[in-house]
Amino acid sequence: MKERGNWKKLYCDGAALWFSGYLLNSSVEQLQSKAIGFRQHQPQLSEFEEWMRGLHGNFSIVIETPDWTFAAVDKICSIPLFYLENGDQIIVGNHAPKLKEYAHLVQRDLENDAILEIAMSGYTIGNKTLYKGLYQLTAGECLFLTKRALKRSFYFTYSPWRVIDRSEKQLQKEMTDSMLESLESMVESVNGRQIVIPLSAGYDSRLVV
């Protein structure tokens, strides 16, 4: 891990907490308290999944202890995290070139499928990167590494195909509630600071105003 960009490193009673981004419904102090709570017992992956589902914002988190390491990105992977499988080592990092350098990855280690995907679409599919053994966490994904095993899990999956039949009135209410909740969270997170809205006179900017 590198203290680069907005990444910050905090120590929490035997654990190191790395954090980048912002949260609408939590604070760095609350993250530290949560990390200390996890440090005081042997946590399960399901506990981390439940915690991640309750956080709102754009962020990436890594908690490192002598016994385990946890890493997660938000629901859209706005701040990337990577991990390297290098022999019997697994290394988590926030800077892919550093991991590539550490593992001495060269041209013969290129992932042909990833090269084709980038040539055709501009990005790789799934957790692949350009190099074999070097992977990325994808949207809504977390990683839990212990001395025994590496576990990856999706705490959130965008599933628009799971349709629930609702009336137009119900849908309108859900949309209204969702918008108000989002805007109220934003106003609360601003904490009295000035808000500037670029007003295009379109529906979106008018709605926000």
C-alpha positions in Angstrom: 0.0 0.0 0.0 1.2 3.5 -0.8 0.1 6.7 0.9 -0.7 8.3 -2.5 -3.5 10.6 -3.6 -6.2 10.6 -1.0 -5.1 7.4 0.7 -4.6 7.7 4.5 -3.1 5.2 6.9 -4.4 5.1 10.5 -3.4 2.8 13.3 -6.1 1.1 15.4 -4.9 -1.0 18.4 -2.7 -3.4 16.5 -4.5 -3.0 13.1 -3.6 -0.7 10.2 -6.6 1.0 8.5 -6.1 2.3 5.0 -8.9 4.4 3.6 -9.6 6.6 0.5 -12.7 8.4 -0.5 -15.7 9.7 1.5 -18.7 8.3 3.3 -22.1 9.8 3.7 -23.2 7.9 6.7 -20.0 7.3 8.7 -16.8 9.0 9.7 -13.1 8.0 9.8 -13.4 7.7 13.6 -16.3 5.3 13.3 -14.2 3.2 10.8 -11.4 3.1 13.3 -13.7 2.0 16.0 -15.1 -0.8 13.7 -11.6 -1.9 12.8 -10.7 -2.2 16.5 -13.9 -4.2 17.1 -12.9 -6.7 14.4 -9.4 -6.8 15.7 -10.6 -8.0 19.2 -12.0 -11.3 17.8 -11.6 -13.6 14.9 -14.1 -12.1 12.4 -16.0 -14.0 9.7 -16.4 -12.8 6.1 -20.1 -12.4 6.6 -19.5 -9.8 9.3 -17.5 -7.7 6.8 -20.2 -8.1 4.1 -22.9 -6.9 6.4 -20.8 -3.9 7.4 -20.0 -3.0 3.7 -23.7 -3.2 2.7 -24.5 -0.4 5.3 -21.8 2.1 4.0 -22.8 4.7 1.5 -20.3 6.7 -0.5 -17.3 6.3 -2.8 -14.5 4.6 -1.0 -11.9 1.8 -0.7 -10.9 0.2 2.6 -8.1 -2.1 3.7 -7.7 -3.4 7.3 -4.4 -5.2 8.0 -3.7 -7.2 11.1 -1.0 -9.8 11.9 -3.7 -12.5 11.5 -5.9 -11.4 8.6 -6.3 -8.7 6.0 -9.6 -7.3 4.7 -10.0 -5.2 1.6 -13.1 -3.8 -0.2 -14.2 -1.4 -2.9 -17.5 0.4 -3.1 -20.4 -0.6 -5.3 -19.0 1.0 -8.5 -15.3 0.4 -7.8 -14.6 4.2 -7.9 -11.2 3.7 -6.2 -9.4 0.6 -7.4 -7.6 -2.0 -5.3 -5.4 -4.9 -6.6 -4.0 -8.1 -5.3 -1.1 -10.2 -6.5 -0.7 -14.0 -6.3 3.0 -14.5 -6.4 4.0 -18.1 -5.6 2.8 -18.7 -2.0 2.4 -15.0 -1.4 -0.8 -12.9 -1.7 -0.2 -9.2 -1.6 -2.9 -6.4 -1.5 -2.1 -3.0 -2.9 -3.5 0.3 -4.2 -0.9 0.8 -6.9 -0.8 -1.8 -9.6 2.6 -0.8 -11.1 4.2 -1.3 -7.7 2.8 -4.9 -7.5 4.0 -5.5 -11.1 7.4 -4.3 -10.2 7.5 -6.4 -7.0 6.6 -9.6 -8.9 9.0 -8.8 -11.8 6.2 -9.2 -14.3 7.4 -8.8 -17.9 6.0 -9.2 -21.4 5.9 -13.0 -21.2 3.5 -12.6 -18.2 0.9 -10.7 -20.2 -2.6 -12.1 -20.1 -3.7 -12.6 -23.8 -7.5 -12.6 -23.0 -7.1 -9.3 -21.2 -5.2 -7.8 -24.1 -7.9 -8.8 -26.5 -10.6 -7.4 -24.2 -8.9 -4.0 -23.9 -8.3 -3.9 -27.7 -12.0 -4.5 -28.4 -13.7 -2.6 -25.6 -11.1 -0.4 -23.7 -11.2 -2.4 -20.5 -10.8 -5.9 -19.1 -13.7 -8.1 -18.1 -14.0 -9.4 -14.5 -11.1 -9.3 -12.2 -8.4 -9.6 -14.8 -5.6 -7.1 -15.5 -3.0 -7.1 -18.2 -0.8 -9.5 -16.2 -1.2 -13.0 -15.1 -1.4 -13.3 -11.3 -2.3 -9.6 -10.9 -6.0 -9.1 -10.2 -8.4 -6.3 -9.3 -11.3 -6.1 -7.0 -14.5 -5.5 -9.0 -17.6 -3.4 -8.1 -19.2 -4.4 -4.8 -16.5 -7.0 -4.0 -14.4 -7.6 -0.9 -11.5 -9.9 -0.1 -10.7 -11.6 3.2 -7.2 -13.1 3.6 -6.1 -15.3 6.5 -3.1 -17.5 7.0 -5.2 -20.4 5.7 -7.1 -19.1 2.7 -8.1 -16.2 0.4 -11.8 -15.6 0.2 -13.5 -13.2 -2.3 -17.1 -12.3 -2.1 -19.6 -9.9 -3.6 -21.4 -8.0 -0.8 -23.4 -6.2 -3.5 -24.5 -7.3 -7.0 -26.4 -5.1 -9.3 -29.3 -7.4 -10.4 -31.8 -5.5 -12.6 -33.2 -8.8 -13.9 -34.7 -9.6 -10.4 -38.0 -7.9 -11.2 -40.6 -7.4 -8.4 -44.0 -6.5 -9.6 -45.2 -3.2 -8.1 -47.9 -0.7 -9.0 -47.1 2.6 -10.5 -48.0 4.3 -7.3 -45.6 2.1 -5.3 -42.8 2.8 -7.8 -43.4 6.5 -7.6 -43.2 6.4 -3.8 -40.0 4.3 -3.8 -38.4 6.7 -6.3 -39.4 9.7 -4.2 -38.2 8.1 -0.9 -34.9 7.1 -2.6 -34.3 10.6 -4.0 -35.1 12.3 -0.7 -32.9 9.9 1.3 -29.9 10.6 -1.1 -30.3 14.3 -1.0 -30.8 14.4 2.8 -27.6 12.4 3.2 -25.7 14.7 0.9 -26.9 17.8 2.8 -26.0 16.2 6.1 -22.5 15.3 4.8 -21.9 18.9 3.6 -22.2 20.0 7.3 -23.2 23.6 6.6 -20.7 24.2 3.8 -21.9 26.0 0.7 -23.4 23.9 -2.1 -23.0 25.0 -5.7 -25.2 23.4 -8.4 -24.4 23.9 -12.1 -27.9 24.7 -13.4 -28.5 23.6 -17.0 -32.3 24.0 -16.7 -32.6 20.3 -17.4 -34.7 18.0 -15.3 -31.7 16.6 -13.3 -30.3 19.9 -12.0 -33.8 21.3 -11.4 -34.6 18.3 -9.3 -31.5 18.7 -7.2 -32.3 22.4 -6.6 
